């Protein structure tokens, strides 16, 4: 009985438990629990993105007080993707060609349904690179310039090489939630 005073005494009792083995039960329960949690997370993610819907044969049997919490079949949730109002806005280059070297690029933010320019947007991200020419690491600086008319956004740059350039922009429109994002093609000519 010398082993009763060792730190392994409790472990030996756990191993020899007469109730079917505590360790075996845990070995089976932990993977089962992890699988159930992963499945629940996947189902919740699918429902939240509007990818999956609950069949009407099931929703017909759910009490009305709970049915309001379930996603409607065939309709994405309101927060999925770009908000509908932001899809009505687009940046357009005033001229898709620019002279190689020092240049000022001008873009107009337009409300597509009305065709009117959108003033006072906050352009917070901009990048100019040669990704269309297969050189996405070839970038150049963009320096914001004062607007000359409402809805017109200007950037001073140096187009160091002739070829195809890509102007990437992101902006917040006053009174709208979300971000207008676009990539515009531009050609620098010698």
N, C-alpha and C positions, 0 to 999 in steps of 0.2 A: 504494500500500500504506500509505497514511497512516492508514487507519481501524483498523489492527491495534493501535494504541496507545490506542484509545478504550475507554471502559468498555462499549461495545456489542459488542465483539468476540465475547464468549462467546454473547451473545444471537443474533448473526447466524449462528453455527455451529449453535445450537439450531434456528433457523428452517430452515436448509438441510440438516438431517440427512438422509442418504440412506436411512435405515432405515424410511421410511414416515412420518416426522414425529413427533417427540416431543410437540409441542404438540397435535397432532390427537388423539393417543392419550390424553393427559390430559384434553382437552376432552370426550371420550366417556366416559372412565373415572370421572370425578368424579361426574357426575349418576347414572350407573349404580350406583356405590357408595352414594351418598346414598339412592337409591330402595330398594336392598336393605336398608340399615340401618333405614329407616323401616318397611318391610314386616316385618322381623324384630321390631322393637319393638312393632308393632301386634299381631302374632300372639302374642307373649309376654304382652302386656297382656290380650288376650282370654282366653288360657288361664289366666292368673293370677286373673282375676275370675270364672272359671267360665262365661263367656259362650260360649266356643267349646269344643268337645270334639274329640278326635281320633277319626275313624271307626274302628269295630271292624275293618274290613277292613285297616286299616293296623296297628293295635295287635296283631293276630294274628300279624303277621310280625316284630314287634320282640322281641328276646331278653328273657327274663323278668327278667334283671338290670337292663335299661333300662326295662321296662314299669312298674316300681314308681315311677319318677320322673315318669311321665306322669299327668295328671289323669284321674280315673275319669269315664267318660261319664255325663252327667246329674247329677253331684253337684258342688255348689259347693265351693270350697276351704274349709277350716276357718276361715280368717280373714276370710271375706267377710261384710260386713254386721254386724249386731248379733249377738254370741254368743248361742247358744240359751239359755243360762242367764239372760241378762239380759232376754230376752223374757218371762220369767216374773215380772218385777217391773213394777209400775205405780204412779204417783202418782194419788191420788184426793182431790178437794176434800171436806172434811167438810161444807161448805155452799157451794153454787154461787151463792148470793145474799149480798150484803153491803151494809150501809148506806153511802151516800155520805159521805165525810169520813174521819175517823180510824177505822181498822179493823184487826183482827188476822185474817189469813187462816191457816187451818190445812189442811195436806195430810197425808195418810197414805200412806206407802210400803208397798205390800202385795205379798206373795209370792202371785201368783195361784193356783197349784195348791193351796196350803194355806189361802188366805184370811187368813193371819196377817200382822200388821204387821211391818215390817223395821226394827229399831232400829239405831242407830250408823252410818247411811249419812252420807257427807260430801257435803252439798249445796254445790257450788262455783260454780254459775252460776244466777242467777235474774234474771228480768226481768218487769215488769208493764207492759203497754202496751194501747192501744185499737185494735189491728190489726183485730179483728172489726168495729169500727165504721168502718173505713176510715181510721183515724188512727194508723198504726204509730209515728209520731214522738212521739205523746202518751204519755209514760212517767211513772212515778212511782217514788219510792224504795221499796226493800224492806229492812227492818231485821230480821235474824234474831232470834228470841226463844227463850228457854229452852223445852225440851219439857216438857209436863205429863204425858205418858205415852210409853212406848216406841213408836217407829215414827211418832210425830206430829211434824211439822215446822211451825213457826209463823213468820209474818212480819208485822211491824207496817208499815202503809202509810197513805197518805192518798189515797183515791179522790176525786180532785178533781172528777170529772164523773160524772153518772149515765149508764149505758149499758153496753155490752158491753166487757169487758176480757179480756185473754189473759195467763195466768201461764205463763211458760216456765221449766222447771227442768232441771238436769242434776246427776246425783249419782253417786258411786262407792259401790257396795255392798261391805261387808266380805267378803273371800273370793272376790270375782268380779273378772274382768278386763273392762275396757270401761266404758261409761258408760250409765246409764239416762237417757233424755231424754224429755221430754214437754211438751205445750202443753195447758193446761186453760182452758176457757171459764168466765168468771165474770161475773155481772150485778151492777152497782152500782145500787141503787135509792135514790130521794130519801127 
